Amino acid sequence: MEKISPEEYRRILNGIDLKTILLSEIKASIKHELLSEGMKIGIKENSQYTYKDDEFIVTNKYVLTAKNYDKKIVLKIEGTFIVVFESKFEINNDFFEIYKEISLPLNVWPFFRELVNSITSRMNIPPLTLPLLKR
């Protein structure tokens, strides 16, 4: 199967315009009794898209977990964001496979970073500041 060329990727990318980014779902839990120093944080991400009537709509979900030394989950934050674009070109899987790895995180990661920082401060623990995205 032939992959999309860098030139074609840029052409399609230049043809999309951001309409909105919104938080569609959030779930957060903490077990204060299991809190400890040096917890290990893991983050998983899942993205999917639809394209219809010149709209490119991406659903992007992050799941953050923090485990203590006993490998028990102490903190879990799930955030699902919807990103809506207008698109001059039809979006296909070849474009999206590259987009979700390169461009999408640059758009959504700052929203998740802020969400995690805000929620952890409200959980009566030191606010968690996630690192900058470096790709």
Contact map, one row per residue, 1 for C-alpha under 8 A:
111000000000000000000000000000000000000000000000000000000000000000000000000000000000000000000000000000000000000000000000000000000000000
111100000000000000000000000000000000000000000000000000000000000000000000000000000000000000000000000000000000000000000000000000000000000
111110000000000000000000000000000000000000000000000000000000000000000000000000000000000000000100000000000000000000000000000000000000000
011111011000000000000000000000000000000000000000000000000000000000000000000000000000000000000110000000000000000000000000000000000000000
001111111000000000000000000000000000000000000000000000000000000000000000000000000000000000000000000000000000000000000000000000000000000
000111111100000000000000000000000000000000000000000000000000000000000000000000000000000000000000000000000000000000000000000000000000000
000011111110000000000000000000000000000000000000000000000000000000000000000000000000000000000000000000000000000000000000000000000000000
000111111111000000000000000000000000000000000000000000000000000000000000000000000000000000000000000000000000000000000000000000000000000
000111111111100000000000000000000000000000000000000000000000000000000000000000000000000000000010000000000000000000000000000000000000000
000001111111110000000000000000000000000000000000000000000000000000000000000000000000000000000000000000000000000000000000000000000000000
000000111111111000000000000000000000000000000000000000000000000000000000000000000000000000000000000000000000000000000000000000000000000
000000011111111100000000000000000000000000000000000000000000000000000000000000000000000110100010000000000000000000000000000000000000000
000000001111111100000000000000000000000000000000000000000000000000000000000000000000000000000000000000000000000000000000000000000000000
000000000111111110000000000000000000000000000000000000000000000000000000000000000000000000000000000000000000000000000000000000000000000
000000000011111110000000000000000000000000000000000000000000000000000000000000000000001110000000000000000000000000000000000000000000000
000000000001111111000000000000000000000000000000000000000000000000000000000000000000111110000000000000000000000000000000000000000000000
000000000000011111100000000000000000000000000000000000000000000000000000000000000000111000000000000000000000000000000000000000000000000
000000000000000111111000000000000000000000000000000000000000000000000000000000000011110000000000000000000000000000000000000000000000000
000000000000000011111000000000000000000000000000000000000000000000000000000000000011110000000000000000000000000000000000000000000000000
000000000000000001111100000000000000000000000000000000000000000000000000000000000111100000000000000000000000000000000000000000000000000
000000000000000001111110000000000000000000000000000000000000000000000000000000001111000000000000000000000001000000000000000000000000000
000000000000000000011111000000000000000000000000000000000000000000000000000000001110000000000000000000000000000000000000000000000000000
000000000000000000001111110000000000000000000000000000000000000000000000000000111100000000000000000000000000000000000000000000000000000
000000000000000000000111110000000000000000000000000000000000000000000000000000111100000000000000000000000000000000000000000000000000000
000000000000000000000011111000000000000000000000000000000000000000000000000001111000000000000000000000000000000000000000000000000000000
000000000000000000000011111100000000000000000000000000000000000000000000000011110000000000000000000000000000000000000000000000000000000
000000000000000000000000111110000000000000000000000000000000000000000000000111100000000000000000000000000000000000000000000000000000000
000000000000000000000000011111000000000000000000000000000000000000000000001111000000000000000000000000000000000000000010000000000000000
000000000000000000000000001111100000000000000000000000000000000000000000001110000000000000000000000000000000000000000000000000000000000
000000000000000000000000000111110000000000000000000000000000000000000000011100000000000000000000000000000000000000000000001000000000000
000000000000000000000000000011111110000000000000000000000000000000000000011000000000000000000000000000000000000000000000000000000000000
000000000000000000000000000001111110000000000000000000000000000000000000010000000000000000000000000000000000000000000000000000000000000
000000000000000000000000000000111110000000000000000000000000000000000000000000000000000000000000000000000000000000000000000000000000000
000000000000000000000000000000111111000000000000000000000000000000010001010000000000000000000000000000000000000000000000000000000000000
000000000000000000000000000000111111101000000000000000000000000000010000010000000000000000000000000000000000000000000000000000000000000
000000000000000000000000000000000111111000000000000000000000000000011000000000000000000000000000000000000000000000000000000000000000000
000000000000000000000000000000000011111000000000000000000000000000010000000000000000000000000000000000000000000000000000000000000000000
000000000000000000000000000000000001111100000000000000000000000000011000000000000000000000000000000000000000000000000000000000000000000
000000000000000000000000000000000011111110000000000000000000000001111000000000000000000000000000000000000000000000000000000000000000000
000000000000000000000000000000000000011111000000000000000000000001110000000000000000000000000000000000000000000000000000000000000000000
000000000000000000000000000000000000001111100000000000000000000111100000000000000000000000000000000000000000000000000000000000000000000
000000000000000000000000000000000000000111110000000000000000000111000000000000000000000000000000000000000000000000000000000000000000000
000000000000000000000000000000000000000011111000000000000000011110000000000000000000000000000000000000000000000000000000000000000000000
000000000000000000000000000000000000000001111100000000000000011100000000000000000000000000000000000000000000000000000000000000000000000
000000000000000000000000000000000000000000111110000000000001111000000000000000000000000000000000000000000000000000000000000000000000000
000000000000000000000000000000000000000000011111000000000001110000000000000000000000000000000000000000000000000000000000000000000000000
000000000000000000000000000000000000000000001111100000000111100000000000000000000000000000000000000100000000000000000000000000000000000
000000000000000000000000000000000000000000000111110000000111000000000000000000000000000000000000000000000000000000000000000000000000000
000000000000000000000000000000000000000000000011111000011110000000000000000000000000000000000001000000000000000000000000000000000000000
000000000000000000000000000000000000000000000001111100011100000000000000000000000000000000000000000000000000000000000000000000000000000
000000000000000000000000000000000000000000000000111111111000000000000000000000000000000001100000000000000000000000000000000000000000000
000000000000000000000000000000000000000000000000011111110000000000000000000000000000000000000000000000000000000000000000000000000000000
000000000000000000000000000000000000000000000000001111100000000000000000000000000000000000000000000000000000000000000000000000000000000
000000000000000000000000000000000000000000000000001111110000000000000000000000000000011111000000000000000000000000000000000000000000000
000000000000000000000000000000000000000000000000001111111000000000000000000000000001111000000000000000000000000000000000000000000000000
000000000000000000000000000000000000000000000000111101111100000000000000000000000001111000100000000000000000000000000000000000000000000
000000000000000000000000000000000000000000000000111000111110000000000000000000000111100000000000000000000000000000000000000000000000000
000000000000000000000000000000000000000000000011110000011111000000000000000000000111000000000000000000000000000000000000000000000000000
000000000000000000000000000000000000000000000011100000001111100000000000000000011110000000000000000000000000000000000000000000000000000
000000000000000000000000000000000000000000001111000000000111110000000000000000011110000000000000000000000001000000000000000000000000000
000000000000000000000000000000000000000000001110000000000011111000000000000001111000000000000000000000000000000000000000000000000000000
000000000000000000000000000000000000000000111100000000000001111100000000000001110000000000000000000000000000000100000000000000000000000
000000000000000000000000000000000000000000111000000000000000111110000000000111100000000000000000000000000000000000000000000000000000000
000000000000000000000000000000000000000011110000000000000000011111000000001111000000000000000000000000000000000000000000000000000000000
000000000000000000000000000000000000000011100000000000000000001111100000111110000000000000000000000000000000000000000000000000000000000
000000000000000000000000000000000000001111000000000000000000000111110000111100000000000000000000000000000000000000000000000000000000000
000000000000000000000000000000000000001110000000000000000000000011111111111000000000000000000000000000000000000000000000000000000000000
000000000000000000000000000000000111111100000000000000000000000001111111110000000000000000000000000000000000000000000000000000000000000
000000000000000000000000000000000001011000000000000000000000000000111111000000000000000000000000000000000000000000000000000000000000000
000000000000000000000000000000000000000000000000000000000000000000111111000000000000000000000000000000000000000000000000000000000000000
000000000000000000000000000000000000000000000000000000000000000000111111100000000000000000000000000000000000000000000000000000000000000
000000000000000000000000000000000100000000000000000000000000000000111111110000000000000000000000000000000000000000000000000000000000000
000000000000000000000000000000000000000000000000000000000000000011110011111100000000000000000000000000000000000000000000000000000000000
000000000000000000000000000001110110000000000000000000000000000011110001111100000000000000000000000000000000000000000000000000000000000
000000000000000000000000000111100000000000000000000000000000000111100000111110000000000000000000000000000000000000000000000000000000000
000000000000000000000000001111000000000000000000000000000000001111000000111111000000000000000000000000000000000000000000000000000000000
000000000000000000000000011110000000000000000000000000000000001110000000001111100000000000000000000000000000000000010000000000000000000
000000000000000000000000111100000000000000000000000000000000111100000000000111110000000000000000000000000000000000000000000000000000000
000000000000000000000011111000000000000000000000000000000000111000000000000011111000000000000000000000000000000100000000000000000000000
000000000000000000000011110000000000000000000000000000000011110000000000000001111100000000000000000000000000000000000000000000000000000
000000000000000000001111100000000000000000000000000000000011100000000000000000111110000000000000000000000001000000000000000000000000000
000000000000000000011111000000000000000000000000000000001111000000000000000000011111000000000000000000000000000000000000000000000000000
000000000000000001111100000000000000000000000000000000001111000000000000000000001111100000000000000000000000000000000000000000000000000
000000000000000001111000000000000000000000000000000000111100000000000000000000000111110000000000000000000000000000000000000000000000000
000000000000000111110000000000000000000000000000000000111000000000000000000000000011111000000000000000000000000000000000000000000000000
000000000000000111100000000000000000000000000000000001110000000000000000000000000001111100000000000000000000000000000000000000000000000
000000000000001110000000000000000000000000000000000001110000000000000000000000000000111111100000000000000000000000000000000000000000000
000000000001001100000000000000000000000000000000000001000000000000000000000000000000011111000000000000000000000000000000000000000000000
000000000001001100000000000000000000000000000000000001000000000000000000000000000000001111100000000000000000000000000000000000000000000
000000000000000000000000000000000000000000000000001001000000000000000000000000000000001111110000000000000000000000000000000000000000000
000000000001000000000000000000000000000000000000001000010000000000000000000000000000001011111011000000000000000000000000000000000000000
000000000000000000000000000000000000000000000000000000000000000000000000000000000000000001111111000000000000000000000000000000000000000
000000000000000000000000000000000000000000000000000000000000000000000000000000000000000000111111100000000000000000000000000000000000000
001100000000000000000000000000000000000000000000000000000000000000000000000000000000000000011111110000000000000000000000000000000000000
000100001001000000000000000000000000000000000000000000000000000000000000000000000000000000111111111000000000000000000000000000000000000
000000000000000000000000000000000000000000000000100000000000000000000000000000000000000000111111111100000000000000000000000000000000000
000000000000000000000000000000000000000000000000000000000000000000000000000000000000000000001111111110000000000000000000000000000000000
000000000000000000000000000000000000000000000000000000000000000000000000000000000000000000000111111111100000000000000000000000000000000
000000000000000000000000000000000000000000000000000000000000000000000000000000000000000000000011111111110000000000000000000000000000000
000000000000000000000000000000000000000000000010000000000000000000000000000000000000000000000001111111111000000000000000000000000000000
000000000000000000000000000000000000000000000000000000000000000000000000000000000000000000000000111111111000000000000000000000000000000
000000000000000000000000000000000000000000000000000000000000000000000000000000000000000000000000011111111100000000000000000000000000001
000000000000000000000000000000000000000000000000000000000000000000000000000000000000000000000000011111111110000000000000000000000000000
000000000000000000000000000000000000000000000000000000000000000000000000000000000000000000000000001111111111000000000000000000000000000
000000000000000000000000000000000000000000000000000000000000000000000000000000000000000000000000000111111111100000000000000000000000100
000000000000000000000000000000000000000000000000000000000000000000000000000000000000000000000000000001111111110000000000000000000000100
000000000000000000000000000000000000000000000000000000000000000000000000000000000000000000000000000000111111111000000000000000000000000
000000000000000000001000000000000000000000000000000000000001000000000000000000001000000000000000000000011111111100000000000000000000000
000000000000000000000000000000000000000000000000000000000000000000000000000000000000000000000000000000001111111110000000000000000000100
000000000000000000000000000000000000000000000000000000000000000000000000000000000000000000000000000000000111111111000000000000000000000
000000000000000000000000000000000000000000000000000000000000000000000000000000000000000000000000000000000011111111100000000000000000000
000000000000000000000000000000000000000000000000000000000000010000000000000000100000000000000000000000000001111111110000000000000000000
000000000000000000000000000000000000000000000000000000000000000000000000000000000000000000000000000000000000111111111000000000001100000
000000000000000000000000000000000000000000000000000000000000000000000000000000000000000000000000000000000000011111111100000000000000000
000000000000000000000000000000000000000000000000000000000000000000000000000000000000000000000000000000000000001111111110000000000000000
000000000000000000000000000000000000000000000000000000000000000000000000000010000000000000000000000000000000000111111111000000111100000
000000000000000000000000000000000000000000000000000000000000000000000000000000000000000000000000000000000000000011111111100000111100000
000000000000000000000000000000000000000000000000000000000000000000000000000000000000000000000000000000000000000001111111110000100000000
000000000000000000000000000100000000000000000000000000000000000000000000000000000000000000000000000000000000000000111111111000100000000
000000000000000000000000000000000000000000000000000000000000000000000000000000000000000000000000000000000000000000011111111111110000000
000000000000000000000000000000000000000000000000000000000000000000000000000000000000000000000000000000000000000000001111111111110000000
000000000000000000000000000000000000000000000000000000000000000000000000000000000000000000000000000000000000000000000111111110000000000
000000000000000000000000000001000000000000000000000000000000000000000000000000000000000000000000000000000000000000000011111110000000000
000000000000000000000000000000000000000000000000000000000000000000000000000000000000000000000000000000000000000000000001111111000000000
000000000000000000000000000000000000000000000000000000000000000000000000000000000000000000000000000000000000000000000001111111100000000
000000000000000000000000000000000000000000000000000000000000000000000000000000000000000000000000000000000000000000000001100111110000000
000000000000000000000000000000000000000000000000000000000000000000000000000000000000000000000000000000000000000000011111100011111000000
000000000000000000000000000000000000000000000000000000000000000000000000000000000000000000000000000000000000000000011001100001111100000
000000000000000000000000000000000000000000000000000000000000000000000000000000000000000000000000000000000000000010011000000000111110000
000000000000000000000000000000000000000000000000000000000000000000000000000000000000000000000000000000000000000010011000000000011111000
000000000000000000000000000000000000000000000000000000000000000000000000000000000000000000000000000000000000000000000000000000001111100
000000000000000000000000000000000000000000000000000000000000000000000000000000000000000000000000000000000000000000000000000000000111110
000000000000000000000000000000000000000000000000000000000000000000000000000000000000000000000000000000001100100000000000000000000011111
000000000000000000000000000000000000000000000000000000000000000000000000000000000000000000000000000000000000000000000000000000000001111
000000000000000000000000000000000000000000000000000000000000000000000000000000000000000000000000000001000000000000000000000000000000111
